[in-house]
């Protein structure tokens, strides 16, 4: 995965915040001049928190859009389209903390299903689980935040996917890993 420089990560955060702020203000958002890496197709997630609590998290796991466009889409969707939360209001924006995770291309775990925990590195890998017409994703930082083992991470990804517990042990279920480069706004307050 091509790593973004710190300055590029800071720009990604400004784009995500600016896109959501513009959307909530009812104005069109135009990307600022960006380095070449923002023209490359990349997967990305935008996570919004308010007072330490999740307020929205949506992204594009596959590299289907240039990074700049993907950031705009993910930020607006995280703020207004996450079905777990009401839309963020314009008045809340000063309290919203933005985090951007730029993803590597997901790769299928090709080992035997029972071996999957040995091939998942907590703190490095994020997981995508697909099977039985369902799918779900957990970012790499989630397992670290909760102190999960690789097996627990797989189990929770089953739940996020809407699949039954232990589904990761089935050869009918596909498990993909990816890495993420995380950029987070400085904490305020």
N, C-alpha and C positions, 0 to 999 in steps of 0.2 A: 504494500500500500504506500503510495506517495504521501509523505507526511507534509502537512501544512506548517509553515513557519508561524511563530507566535503572532506576528503582525497580521498574517492572513486569517488566523483564528479570531483575532480581535475584530477584524473586518467582517467575518462571518457572523459574529454576535451583533454587530451594528446593523448588518443587513436584516437579520431575523427580527430584531427589535423594531427597526425602521419600517419593515413591511407590515408587521402587525399593527403598529401605531398608525400608519397611513390608512390601513384597511378600517380600523376602528374610527378614524376621523373622516372616513368617506372620501378619501382622495386616492388617486392612482399613485402607486409606488414605482419609481424608476431606479434601477440598479445604478449605483455610482460606478465610476471607472474602476475596474477590478483587474487583478493580475490574471494571467493566463490560466492558472489552476481552476478558477471559477467558471471557465468555459468547458472544463472536462466533466463528463458525466460521472456523478458520484451519488451514492446513497447517503442520506442524511436524516437525522432526527432532531427535532426541536422539543426541548422539555421546558415547561414553565412551572415555576413554583411560586407560592405566595406564603410568606411567614413559615418557610420550611416545608410546606405541604404541597403535594402535587396539585397542579391546577390545569395541566394539559400536557399531552405528549403524543405527537404524531410525526410520522416521517415517511420517507420513501426508502425501503430497505435495498432495493435494486438500483443500479446506476442507469436510470431512464431519462434523466434531465441533467443539463449542465448544473454544476453546483450552485451557482448564483440563483438560477430559477428554482431549483429544488429547495433552497433555503427559504425563498419567498413563499412557496406553496406550503412547506411544512410549518412555518411560523404562523401563517394565517389559519391553517387547519388546526394546529395545536391550540390556538387561542379561541377559535370559534366553532370547531367541528369535532372536538373530542366528545363522544357521546356520554362519557362518565361525568362530565361537568357542564354547568351552564356556560355560555360564552363569556369570555373576559370582557369587561366593560372598559370604556375609555378612561373612566375615573380610577380604575384599578392599576393602570399601567405603571404608576410610580412605585407600586408595591410588588410588581412582577419581577422575578429573577429569571433570566434566560440562560439556558445551557444548550449548546450545539454539539452533537456527536456526528462526526464525519466517518462514514463506514468504508471498510474494505469490501470487496466483492464477496458475498457469502459463498462458502464451499461446503459441499455435502460431506458429512462424515461417512467414510467408506468402510469402517470397521464393522464387526459383528455388533448387533444392537446391545448385547450384554456388556460389551467393551466400551461403550460410549463414555461413561464417566471418566475413564482413563485418558480420553482424548480431548476432554474439555478442561481448559485452564481457567479457573476462576480468577477474575481480575484482568484477564486478557481477552477472552472470548465472550461474544454475545451469542445468543441462540435463536434460531428460527426452527419451529416444528411444523411439519406439514403432514396431513393424512386425513383420510375419511372426509374429504371436502372441507377441511378446516385448516387454519394456520394461525400462528401467533409468534410474537417476537419479544424477547427481553434483552435490553442493552447490557453491555459488559459490566457497567457500574452497579447494576441492580444486585447481582450476587454478592459483590463486595460490600455494598451498603447494608445488606441483611446478614452477612457472615455465613452464607450458604456454602455447603460443599458442592462438588460437581454433580453428585446425585440429586441433591436438593434443588439445584438450579434446573436440572432436567425435569424434575417433578413439577416445579412451579411453572415451567414453560409449557408442560402438558395442560395445566390449568388455564394459563393465558390463552392457549390455543382452543380451549373449549373441548379438549379431549379428556378421556378418562385417565385417572391416576395410573402411573406405570406405563403409559402408552409408548414412552421412549424405548421400551424393551422390545417393541414389536417391529419386525422387518417391514411391515406395511406403512410405518411412520418414518418419514424422512427427517433427519436432523441436520441442520446446516450451522456452521460456525462462521463468525466474522469478527473482525477487530474494529475498534472505534477510537478515534482521536477526539478527546473531549475538551471543549472550550467552555468556560463558565464565567459569567460576569462576576466581578468582585461583590462579596456580600456587603450589604449596607446595614446601618443601624447599629 
